Amino acid sequence: MENGNNQEMNIFTMTSRLGRAIYGVIKWILSILGYILRAAYQYKLLFLCFALLAIGFSLYESREDNRTYEGFMHLKLNDGESVLYQSLVRDLNEFSKEEDAEGLAKELDVSVDLAARIVKLDAHHVIDKYRDSTVDYVDYKNNVPLGDTIDFAVPDQLVISARVKGIEEFGQLEEALKKYFSKNDYLVSLNIARIKLQEEKEWMFHNALMNLDSLQKVEYFKNNNGGNYLEFSSINEKKASVPFIKAKKQMFYDDIQKLFKITGQIEEDMSANLDVVTVLSDFHPVQSPVNSLSKLLLRNGLIALALFLIVAMIWRYKKNIRHYLSKGI
């Protein structure tokens, strides 16, 4: 009975403390809002100046020719691994960060005008979290450690994100990136080696088919009954309750089917993946700009409010600040 009372007291104490903590947080938030309202009322002109600056700057940033859109392109990497491609994309992004439009235009072989409209380039790993050859998600924030035993980056896939001033430019950027990868000397050498290996595999399996075909012809002449077919059954003839008809199957049928399947896959891979990369999903820019007016008003409004409070506090305690600065060292 005593233990039950103690448990009830502990629950009551915890609930009471939690309630006081929540009340303290709400009170603190309200006190900050009250301080902001008092400062805005006491320094109306200063508050109005900062508000107008925030609105004006937001309108300037969100003008039509400066609207920035974000798009994503999913690539299948036929040669090399995703880490290498990610480093290549980030090297390109350095030109955008430094606002070096001429350097970026030279690397991508595009016009300087298009390069100047590219704001940001980045690459994101495709994650197979459970290692079951199924894509689970894309690491858009680039915060998954590649050495982690839980998360695993698919080595032959990558998603490239781009921020560009304008939607029409994404098509040109996609073609430029594909050409950029296809001109990389190291990736080109890997591609040549891969295609050569595929051709050798195709030749080897073709010879295997020819050998099987020749074996069938030999068996044809050895067979007194003629014909290179074997009788087979999936049901035990003695146990069958109905009249049983035997079927005929070509010799080496299963082997031939396997070889046809393998050679078909090789031919499909060679015809579809002759380039260094294959685009699985084209650039699809988000229709809402990254720097929309609503987003900019919120961001610039918070910055303007913080600056207003700093200036208001300096103005309010200007005498104390002046007195402190005038003191001797």
C-alpha positions, 0 to 999 in steps of 0.5 A: 500500500505504501509503495502504491502511494509512493508511486502516485506521489512520484507521478504527481511530482513529475507531472507537476514539474513538467507543467511548471517547465511548460509554463516557464517556456510559454512565459519566456516566449511571451516575455520576448514577444512583449519586449519586441512589441514594446521596442517596435512601439517605442522606435516606430520609425526605426522598425518601419525602416527595417521592415521596408528594407526587408520587403524591398530586398525580398521583392528585388531578390524574387524578381522574374529574371532572378527566380531560381529553380531546383531540379534532379536528374537520376543517372545510371553509371555504366563505368566508375563508381558514384563517389568519383562522379560526386567529386566531379560534380562538386568540382564543377560547383566550385566554379558556381560558388566562386561565380566563375561563369567563364570557367564553368562554361569552359568545363561544361562546353556551354555558353557563358550566359548559361553558366552564369545562370547555374547557381549550384550543382551537387550529387547525392548517393542512392541508398540501399539501406537493407542491402537487398538491391532495392533503392530505399531513398536518396541522400539529398542532405548528404549526411549518410556516412558511406562507411556505415554498416546500416546504410549503403550507397549504390555504386552505379547510381547517382542523383544530381541536383541543380539550382538554375535561374530559369526552367528552360535551361535544365535541358541544356544542362542535362546534355552538357553534364552527359558530355562532360562525363563522356569526355573524361579520359579516365571514364572513357578508358573504363568504358572502352574496357567494359565494351571490349569485355562485353564483346568477348563475352558475347563471342564466348557464349556464341561459340558455346551455342555453336558447340551445342548445336554441333553436338545435336547434329552428332547425336542426330546421326547416332540416333537410329530413330532419327531426330535430335529430340529426347522424350521426357515426362514430369509425371511418373507414367506407372502412377498415372491414372489416365492415358499418358502421352510423352512429349518430346524436347530438344536436346540441350534445351535448358542449356540453350535457353540459358545461353540465349538469355545471357547473350540477350542480356549482353546485347541489350546492355551493349545497345543501351549502355554504350555511353559512360552514363545512362539517364534514368530520369531527366531533370524535373525542376520543381515549379515553385522557385527556391527564392519565392517571395513568401520564403524571402519575406520570412527569411529577410523579415527575421534578419531585419527583426534581429538587426532592429532589436540590436540597433534598438538596444544600442540606441537605448543604452547609448549613454552607458555604452558611451560612458563605458567606451570613454573610460580609461584602460 
